[in-house]
Amino acid sequence: MHHFEYLVLLLLCYGFPFVFGLIHRKLLKDEKLSLLNLTVIVASIPFILWDMLAVTRGHWWFNSNFITGWKVGYLPIEEVLFFLLIPQACLFIWVALHRFRSFHEFFTTVTSKHFTRE
């Protein structure tokens, strides 16, 4: 299990926004969110390249006890996913919170729609 620790942590961080997006599908179709996700991908490229350079030069490394061993270039897949998933999760939460007028509306919508008996 230790080899999946970084990957599991990333998926847990991304899991809440993803599940919330499934509940509120209209948020997944938000044009602003699509544009922001594209921006995250483009903005991640220089950081991923910089990270690869730092790893190849030995400036830092990844403990093989906590990563899967799958690589994209010189980086563990988890590190590449970090640059993509964490900013997307943050932006999704930001868009979702701006869509709802209050936390009460946010939680009322979720609970009344999906967790009540009919």
Phi and psi in radians as a Rosetta constraint file:
Dihedral C 1 N 2 CA 2 C 2 CIRCULARHARMONIC -1.030 0.35
Dihedral N 2 CA 2 C 2 N 3 CIRCULARHARMONIC -0.594 0.35
Dihedral C 2 N 3 CA 3 C 3 CIRCULARHARMONIC -1.164 0.35
Dihedral N 3 CA 3 C 3 N 4 CIRCULARHARMONIC -0.290 0.35
Dihedral C 3 N 4 CA 4 C 4 CIRCULARHARMONIC -1.841 0.35
Dihedral N 4 CA 4 C 4 N 5 CIRCULARHARMONIC 0.139 0.35
Dihedral C 4 N 5 CA 5 C 5 CIRCULARHARMONIC -1.035 0.35
Dihedral N 5 CA 5 C 5 N 6 CIRCULARHARMONIC -0.853 0.35
Dihedral C 5 N 6 CA 6 C 6 CIRCULARHARMONIC -1.125 0.35
Dihedral N 6 CA 6 C 6 N 7 CIRCULARHARMONIC -0.758 0.35
Dihedral C 6 N 7 CA 7 C 7 CIRCULARHARMONIC -1.128 0.35
Dihedral N 7 CA 7 C 7 N 8 CIRCULARHARMONIC -0.771 0.35
Dihedral C 7 N 8 CA 8 C 8 CIRCULARHARMONIC -1.099 0.35
Dihedral N 8 CA 8 C 8 N 9 CIRCULARHARMONIC -0.739 0.35
Dihedral C 8 N 9 CA 9 C 9 CIRCULARHARMONIC -1.054 0.35
Dihedral N 9 CA 9 C 9 N 10 CIRCULARHARMONIC -0.765 0.35
Dihedral C 9 N 10 CA 10 C 10 CIRCULARHARMONIC -1.084 0.35
Dihedral N 10 CA 10 C 10 N 11 CIRCULARHARMONIC -0.782 0.35
Dihedral C 10 N 11 CA 11 C 11 CIRCULARHARMONIC -1.163 0.35
Dihedral N 11 CA 11 C 11 N 12 CIRCULARHARMONIC -0.591 0.35
Dihedral C 11 N 12 CA 12 C 12 CIRCULARHARMONIC -1.168 0.35
Dihedral N 12 CA 12 C 12 N 13 CIRCULARHARMONIC -0.705 0.35
Dihedral C 12 N 13 CA 13 C 13 CIRCULARHARMONIC -1.125 0.35
Dihedral N 13 CA 13 C 13 N 14 CIRCULARHARMONIC -0.620 0.35
Dihedral C 13 N 14 CA 14 C 14 CIRCULARHARMONIC -1.501 0.35
Dihedral N 14 CA 14 C 14 N 15 CIRCULARHARMONIC -0.354 0.35
Dihedral C 14 N 15 CA 15 C 15 CIRCULARHARMONIC -1.064 0.35
Dihedral N 15 CA 15 C 15 N 16 CIRCULARHARMONIC -0.813 0.35
Dihedral C 15 N 16 CA 16 C 16 CIRCULARHARMONIC -1.055 0.35
Dihedral N 16 CA 16 C 16 N 17 CIRCULARHARMONIC -0.914 0.35
Dihedral C 16 N 17 CA 17 C 17 CIRCULARHARMONIC -1.058 0.35
Dihedral N 17 CA 17 C 17 N 18 CIRCULARHARMONIC -0.629 0.35
Dihedral C 17 N 18 CA 18 C 18 CIRCULARHARMONIC -1.145 0.35
Dihedral N 18 CA 18 C 18 N 19 CIRCULARHARMONIC -0.829 0.35
Dihedral C 18 N 19 CA 19 C 19 CIRCULARHARMONIC -1.116 0.35
Dihedral N 19 CA 19 C 19 N 20 CIRCULARHARMONIC -0.736 0.35
Dihedral C 19 N 20 CA 20 C 20 CIRCULARHARMONIC -1.052 0.35
Dihedral N 20 CA 20 C 20 N 21 CIRCULARHARMONIC -0.676 0.35
Dihedral C 20 N 21 CA 21 C 21 CIRCULARHARMONIC -1.116 0.35
Dihedral N 21 CA 21 C 21 N 22 CIRCULARHARMONIC -0.605 0.35
Dihedral C 21 N 22 CA 22 C 22 CIRCULARHARMONIC -1.192 0.35
Dihedral N 22 CA 22 C 22 N 23 CIRCULARHARMONIC -0.633 0.35
Dihedral C 22 N 23 CA 23 C 23 CIRCULARHARMONIC -1.211 0.35
Dihedral N 23 CA 23 C 23 N 24 CIRCULARHARMONIC -0.742 0.35
Dihedral C 23 N 24 CA 24 C 24 CIRCULARHARMONIC -1.926 0.35
Dihedral N 24 CA 24 C 24 N 25 CIRCULARHARMONIC 1.317 0.35
Dihedral C 24 N 25 CA 25 C 25 CIRCULARHARMONIC -1.030 0.35
Dihedral N 25 CA 25 C 25 N 26 CIRCULARHARMONIC -0.477 0.35
Dihedral C 25 N 26 CA 26 C 26 CIRCULARHARMONIC -1.098 0.35
Dihedral N 26 CA 26 C 26 N 27 CIRCULARHARMONIC -0.484 0.35
Dihedral C 26 N 27 CA 27 C 27 CIRCULARHARMONIC -1.185 0.35
Dihedral N 27 CA 27 C 27 N 28 CIRCULARHARMONIC -0.592 0.35
Dihedral C 27 N 28 CA 28 C 28 CIRCULARHARMONIC -1.191 0.35
Dihedral N 28 CA 28 C 28 N 29 CIRCULARHARMONIC -0.399 0.35
Dihedral C 28 N 29 CA 29 C 29 CIRCULARHARMONIC -1.654 0.35
Dihedral N 29 CA 29 C 29 N 30 CIRCULARHARMONIC 0.092 0.35
Dihedral C 29 N 30 CA 30 C 30 CIRCULARHARMONIC -1.114 0.35
Dihedral N 30 CA 30 C 30 N 31 CIRCULARHARMONIC 2.188 0.35
Dihedral C 30 N 31 CA 31 C 31 CIRCULARHARMONIC -1.116 0.35
Dihedral N 31 CA 31 C 31 N 32 CIRCULARHARMONIC -0.657 0.35
Dihedral C 31 N 32 CA 32 C 32 CIRCULARHARMONIC -1.083 0.35
Dihedral N 32 CA 32 C 32 N 33 CIRCULARHARMONIC -0.729 0.35
Dihedral C 32 N 33 CA 33 C 33 CIRCULARHARMONIC -1.135 0.35
Dihedral N 33 CA 33 C 33 N 34 CIRCULARHARMONIC -0.694 0.35
Dihedral C 33 N 34 CA 34 C 34 CIRCULARHARMONIC -1.075 0.35
Dihedral N 34 CA 34 C 34 N 35 CIRCULARHARMONIC -0.758 0.35
Dihedral C 34 N 35 CA 35 C 35 CIRCULARHARMONIC -1.158 0.35
Dihedral N 35 CA 35 C 35 N 36 CIRCULARHARMONIC -0.707 0.35
Dihedral C 35 N 36 CA 36 C 36 CIRCULARHARMONIC -1.125 0.35
Dihedral N 36 CA 36 C 36 N 37 CIRCULARHARMONIC -0.686 0.35
Dihedral C 36 N 37 CA 37 C 37 CIRCULARHARMONIC -1.117 0.35
Dihedral N 37 CA 37 C 37 N 38 CIRCULARHARMONIC -0.699 0.35
Dihedral C 37 N 38 CA 38 C 38 CIRCULARHARMONIC -1.098 0.35
Dihedral N 38 CA 38 C 38 N 39 CIRCULARHARMONIC -0.699 0.35
Dihedral C 38 N 39 CA 39 C 39 CIRCULARHARMONIC -1.086 0.35
Dihedral N 39 CA 39 C 39 N 40 CIRCULARHARMONIC -0.714 0.35
Dihedral C 39 N 40 CA 40 C 40 CIRCULARHARMONIC -1.053 0.35
Dihedral N 40 CA 40 C 40 N 41 CIRCULARHARMONIC -0.772 0.35
Dihedral C 40 N 41 CA 41 C 41 CIRCULARHARMONIC -1.082 0.35
Dihedral N 41 CA 41 C 41 N 42 CIRCULARHARMONIC -0.841 0.35
Dihedral C 41 N 42 CA 42 C 42 CIRCULARHARMONIC -1.118 0.35
Dihedral N 42 CA 42 C 42 N 43 CIRCULARHARMONIC -0.763 0.35
Dihedral C 42 N 43 CA 43 C 43 CIRCULARHARMONIC -1.199 0.35
Dihedral N 43 CA 43 C 43 N 44 CIRCULARHARMONIC -0.437 0.35
Dihedral C 43 N 44 CA 44 C 44 CIRCULARHARMONIC -1.289 0.35
Dihedral N 44 CA 44 C 44 N 45 CIRCULARHARMONIC -0.453 0.35
Dihedral C 44 N 45 CA 45 C 45 CIRCULARHARMONIC -0.981 0.35
Dihedral N 45 CA 45 C 45 N 46 CIRCULARHARMONIC -0.901 0.35
Dihedral C 45 N 46 CA 46 C 46 CIRCULARHARMONIC -1.093 0.35
Dihedral N 46 CA 46 C 46 N 47 CIRCULARHARMONIC -0.600 0.35
Dihedral C 46 N 47 CA 47 C 47 CIRCULARHARMONIC -1.218 0.35
Dihedral N 47 CA 47 C 47 N 48 CIRCULARHARMONIC -0.667 0.35
Dihedral C 47 N 48 CA 48 C 48 CIRCULARHARMONIC -1.143 0.35
Dihedral N 48 CA 48 C 48 N 49 CIRCULARHARMONIC -0.764 0.35
Dihedral C 48 N 49 CA 49 C 49 CIRCULARHARMONIC -1.104 0.35
Dihedral N 49 CA 49 C 49 N 50 CIRCULARHARMONIC -0.742 0.35
Dihedral C 49 N 50 CA 50 C 50 CIRCULARHARMONIC -1.098 0.35
Dihedral N 50 CA 50 C 50 N 51 CIRCULARHARMONIC -0.713 0.35
Dihedral C 50 N 51 CA 51 C 51 CIRCULARHARMONIC -1.086 0.35
Dihedral N 51 CA 51 C 51 N 52 CIRCULARHARMONIC -0.754 0.35
Dihedral C 51 N 52 CA 52 C 52 CIRCULARHARMONIC -1.064 0.35
Dihedral N 52 CA 52 C 52 N 53 CIRCULARHARMONIC -0.760 0.35
Dihedral C 52 N 53 CA 53 C 53 CIRCULARHARMONIC -1.074 0.35
Dihedral N 53 CA 53 C 53 N 54 CIRCULARHARMONIC -0.771 0.35
Dihedral C 53 N 54 CA 54 C 54 CIRCULARHARMONIC -1.106 0.35
Dihedral N 54 CA 54 C 54 N 55 CIRCULARHARMONIC -0.677 0.35
Dihedral C 54 N 55 CA 55 C 55 CIRCULARHARMONIC -1.197 0.35
Dihedral N 55 CA 55 C 55 N 56 CIRCULARHARMONIC -0.772 0.35
Dihedral C 55 N 56 CA 56 C 56 CIRCULARHARMONIC -1.147 0.35
Dihedral N 56 CA 56 C 56 N 57 CIRCULARHARMONIC -0.511 0.35
Dihedral C 56 N 57 CA 57 C 57 CIRCULARHARMONIC -1.482 0.35
Dihedral N 57 CA 57 C 57 N 58 CIRCULARHARMONIC -0.110 0.35
Dihedral C 57 N 58 CA 58 C 58 CIRCULARHARMONIC 1.424 0.35
Dihedral N 58 CA 58 C 58 N 59 CIRCULARHARMONIC 0.283 0.35
Dihedral C 58 N 59 CA 59 C 59 CIRCULARHARMONIC -1.188 0.35
Dihedral N 59 CA 59 C 59 N 60 CIRCULARHARMONIC -0.596 0.35
Dihedral C 59 N 60 CA 60 C 60 CIRCULARHARMONIC -2.689 0.35
Dihedral N 60 CA 60 C 60 N 61 CIRCULARHARMONIC 2.980 0.35
Dihedral C 60 N 61 CA 61 C 61 CIRCULARHARMONIC -2.612 0.35
Dihedral N 61 CA 61 C 61 N 62 CIRCULARHARMONIC 3.065 0.35
Dihedral C 61 N 62 CA 62 C 62 CIRCULARHARMONIC -2.106 0.35
Dihedral N 62 CA 62 C 62 N 63 CIRCULARHARMONIC 2.297 0.35
Dihedral C 62 N 63 CA 63 C 63 CIRCULARHARMONIC -1.186 0.35
Dihedral N 63 CA 63 C 63 N 64 CIRCULARHARMONIC 2.062 0.35
Dihedral C 63 N 64 CA 64 C 64 CIRCULARHARMONIC -1.168 0.35
Dihedral N 64 CA 64 C 64 N 65 CIRCULARHARMONIC -0.202 0.35
Dihedral C 64 N 65 CA 65 C 65 CIRCULARHARMONIC -1.273 0.35
Dihedral N 65 CA 65 C 65 N 66 CIRCULARHARMONIC -0.329 0.35
Dihedral C 65 N 66 CA 66 C 66 CIRCULARHARMONIC -2.052 0.35
Dihedral N 66 CA 66 C 66 N 67 CIRCULARHARMONIC 0.080 0.35
Dihedral C 66 N 67 CA 67 C 67 CIRCULARHARMONIC -2.137 0.35
Dihedral N 67 CA 67 C 67 N 68 CIRCULARHARMONIC 2.798 0.35
Dihedral C 67 N 68 CA 68 C 68 CIRCULARHARMONIC -1.263 0.35
Dihedral N 68 CA 68 C 68 N 69 CIRCULARHARMONIC -0.495 0.35
Dihedral C 68 N 69 CA 69 C 69 CIRCULARHARMONIC 1.746 0.35
Dihedral N 69 CA 69 C 69 N 70 CIRCULARHARMONIC -0.185 0.35
Dihedral C 69 N 70 CA 70 C 70 CIRCULARHARMONIC -1.308 0.35
Dihedral N 70 CA 70 C 70 N 71 CIRCULARHARMONIC 2.381 0.35
Dihedral C 70 N 71 CA 71 C 71 CIRCULARHARMONIC -2.200 0.35
Dihedral N 71 CA 71 C 71 N 72 CIRCULARHARMONIC 2.631 0.35
Dihedral C 71 N 72 CA 72 C 72 CIRCULARHARMONIC -2.085 0.35
Dihedral N 72 CA 72 C 72 N 73 CIRCULARHARMONIC 1.847 0.35
Dihedral C 72 N 73 CA 73 C 73 CIRCULARHARMONIC 1.148 0.35
Dihedral N 73 CA 73 C 73 N 74 CIRCULARHARMONIC -2.166 0.35
Dihedral C 73 N 74 CA 74 C 74 CIRCULARHARMONIC -1.708 0.35
Dihedral N 74 CA 74 C 74 N 75 CIRCULARHARMONIC 0.006 0.35
Dihedral C 74 N 75 CA 75 C 75 CIRCULARHARMONIC -1.826 0.35
Dihedral N 75 CA 75 C 75 N 76 CIRCULARHARMONIC 2.560 0.35
Dihedral C 75 N 76 CA 76 C 76 CIRCULARHARMONIC -1.117 0.35
Dihedral N 76 CA 76 C 76 N 77 CIRCULARHARMONIC 2.564 0.35
Dihedral C 76 N 77 CA 77 C 77 CIRCULARHARMONIC -0.974 0.35
Dihedral N 77 CA 77 C 77 N 78 CIRCULARHARMONIC -0.570 0.35
Dihedral C 77 N 78 CA 78 C 78 CIRCULARHARMONIC -1.089 0.35
Dihedral N 78 CA 78 C 78 N 79 CIRCULARHARMONIC -0.660 0.35
Dihedral C 78 N 79 CA 79 C 79 CIRCULARHARMONIC -1.209 0.35
Dihedral N 79 CA 79 C 79 N 80 CIRCULARHARMONIC -0.693 0.35
Dihedral C 79 N 80 CA 80 C 80 CIRCULARHARMONIC -1.139 0.35
Dihedral N 80 CA 80 C 80 N 81 CIRCULARHARMONIC -0.769 0.35
Dihedral C 80 N 81 CA 81 C 81 CIRCULARHARMONIC -1.095 0.35
Dihedral N 81 CA 81 C 81 N 82 CIRCULARHARMONIC -0.594 0.35
Dihedral C 81 N 82 CA 82 C 82 CIRCULARHARMONIC -0.992 0.35
Dihedral N 82 CA 82 C 82 N 83 CIRCULARHARMONIC -0.824 0.35
Dihedral C 82 N 83 CA 83 C 83 CIRCULARHARMONIC -1.169 0.35
Dihedral N 83 CA 83 C 83 N 84 CIRCULARHARMONIC -0.384 0.35
Dihedral C 83 N 84 CA 84 C 84 CIRCULARHARMONIC -1.714 0.35
Dihedral N 84 CA 84 C 84 N 85 CIRCULARHARMONIC -0.808 0.35
Dihedral C 84 N 85 CA 85 C 85 CIRCULARHARMONIC -1.355 0.35
Dihedral N 85 CA 85 C 85 N 86 CIRCULARHARMONIC -0.740 0.35
Dihedral C 85 N 86 CA 86 C 86 CIRCULARHARMONIC -1.128 0.35
Dihedral N 86 CA 86 C 86 N 87 CIRCULARHARMONIC -0.833 0.35
Dihedral C 86 N 87 CA 87 C 87 CIRCULARHARMONIC -1.102 0.35
Dihedral N 87 CA 87 C 87 N 88 CIRCULARHARMONIC -0.652 0.35
Dihedral C 87 N 88 CA 88 C 88 CIRCULARHARMONIC -1.136 0.35
Dihedral N 88 CA 88 C 88 N 89 CIRCULARHARMONIC -0.710 0.35
Dihedral C 88 N 89 CA 89 C 89 CIRCULARHARMONIC -1.093 0.35
Dihedral N 89 CA 89 C 89 N 90 CIRCULARHARMONIC -0.760 0.35
Dihedral C 89 N 90 CA 90 C 90 CIRCULARHARMONIC -1.106 0.35
Dihedral N 90 CA 90 C 90 N 91 CIRCULARHARMONIC -0.776 0.35
Dihedral C 90 N 91 CA 91 C 91 CIRCULARHARMONIC -1.146 0.35
Dihedral N 91 CA 91 C 91 N 92 CIRCULARHARMONIC -0.677 0.35
Dihedral C 91 N 92 CA 92 C 92 CIRCULARHARMONIC -1.094 0.35
Dihedral N 92 CA 92 C 92 N 93 CIRCULARHARMONIC -0.767 0.35
Dihedral C 92 N 93 CA 93 C 93 CIRCULARHARMONIC -1.097 0.35
Dihedral N 93 CA 93 C 93 N 94 CIRCULARHARMONIC -0.729 0.35
Dihedral C 93 N 94 CA 94 C 94 CIRCULARHARMONIC -1.065 0.35
Dihedral N 94 CA 94 C 94 N 95 CIRCULARHARMONIC -0.824 0.35
Dihedral C 94 N 95 CA 95 C 95 CIRCULARHARMONIC -1.104 0.35
Dihedral N 95 CA 95 C 95 N 96 CIRCULARHARMONIC -0.742 0.35
Dihedral C 95 N 96 CA 96 C 96 CIRCULARHARMONIC -1.104 0.35
Dihedral N 96 CA 96 C 96 N 97 CIRCULARHARMONIC -0.744 0.35
Dihedral C 96 N 97 CA 97 C 97 CIRCULARHARMONIC -1.198 0.35
Dihedral N 97 CA 97 C 97 N 98 CIRCULARHARMONIC -0.545 0.35
Dihedral C 97 N 98 CA 98 C 98 CIRCULARHARMONIC -1.323 0.35
Dihedral N 98 CA 98 C 98 N 99 CIRCULARHARMONIC -0.427 0.35
Dihedral C 98 N 99 CA 99 C 99 CIRCULARHARMONIC -1.249 0.35
Dihedral N 99 CA 99 C 99 N 100 CIRCULARHARMONIC -0.637 0.35
Dihedral C 99 N 100 CA 100 C 100 CIRCULARHARMONIC -1.650 0.35
Dihedral N 100 CA 100 C 100 N 101 CIRCULARHARMONIC 2.498 0.35
Dihedral C 100 N 101 CA 101 C 101 CIRCULARHARMONIC -1.285 0.35
Dihedral N 101 CA 101 C 101 N 102 CIRCULARHARMONIC -0.463 0.35
Dihedral C 101 N 102 CA 102 C 102 CIRCULARHARMONIC -2.709 0.35
Dihedral N 102 CA 102 C 102 N 103 CIRCULARHARMONIC 2.908 0.35
Dihedral C 102 N 103 CA 103 C 103 CIRCULARHARMONIC -1.135 0.35
Dihedral N 103 CA 103 C 103 N 104 CIRCULARHARMONIC -0.584 0.35
Dihedral C 103 N 104 CA 104 C 104 CIRCULARHARMONIC -1.062 0.35
Dihedral N 104 CA 104 C 104 N 105 CIRCULARHARMONIC -0.810 0.35
Dihedral C 104 N 105 CA 105 C 105 CIRCULARHARMONIC -1.099 0.35
Dihedral N 105 CA 105 C 105 N 106 CIRCULARHARMONIC -0.704 0.35
Dihedral C 105 N 106 CA 106 C 106 CIRCULARHARMONIC -1.009 0.35
Dihedral N 106 CA 106 C 106 N 107 CIRCULARHARMONIC -0.917 0.35
Dihedral C 106 N 107 CA 107 C 107 CIRCULARHARMONIC -1.335 0.35
Dihedral N 107 CA 107 C 107 N 108 CIRCULARHARMONIC -0.553 0.35
Dihedral C 107 N 108 CA 108 C 108 CIRCULARHARMONIC -1.127 0.35
Dihedral N 108 CA 108 C 108 N 109 CIRCULARHARMONIC -0.741 0.35
Dihedral C 108 N 109 CA 109 C 109 CIRCULARHARMONIC -1.083 0.35
Dihedral N 109 CA 109 C 109 N 110 CIRCULARHARMONIC -0.786 0.35
Dihedral C 109 N 110 CA 110 C 110 CIRCULARHARMONIC -1.144 0.35
Dihedral N 110 CA 110 C 110 N 111 CIRCULARHARMONIC -0.854 0.35
Dihedral C 110 N 111 CA 111 C 111 CIRCULARHARMONIC -1.288 0.35
Dihedral N 111 CA 111 C 111 N 112 CIRCULARHARMONIC -0.696 0.35
Dihedral C 111 N 112 CA 112 C 112 CIRCULARHARMONIC -1.240 0.35
Dihedral N 112 CA 112 C 112 N 113 CIRCULARHARMONIC -0.565 0.35
Dihedral C 112 N 113 CA 113 C 113 CIRCULARHARMONIC -1.420 0.35
Dihedral N 113 CA 113 C 113 N 114 CIRCULARHARMONIC -0.602 0.35
Dihedral C 113 N 114 CA 114 C 114 CIRCULARHARMONIC -2.111 0.35
Dihedral N 114 CA 114 C 114 N 115 CIRCULARHARMONIC -0.221 0.35
Dihedral C 114 N 115 CA 115 C 115 CIRCULARHARMONIC -2.171 0.35
Dihedral N 115 CA 115 C 115 N 116 CIRCULARHARMONIC 0.290 0.35
Dihedral C 115 N 116 CA 116 C 116 CIRCULARHARMONIC -1.958 0.35
Dihedral N 116 CA 116 C 116 N 117 CIRCULARHARMONIC 2.653 0.35
Dihedral C 116 N 117 CA 117 C 117 CIRCULARHARMONIC -1.474 0.35
Dihedral N 117 CA 117 C 117 N 118 CIRCULARHARMONIC 2.589 0.35
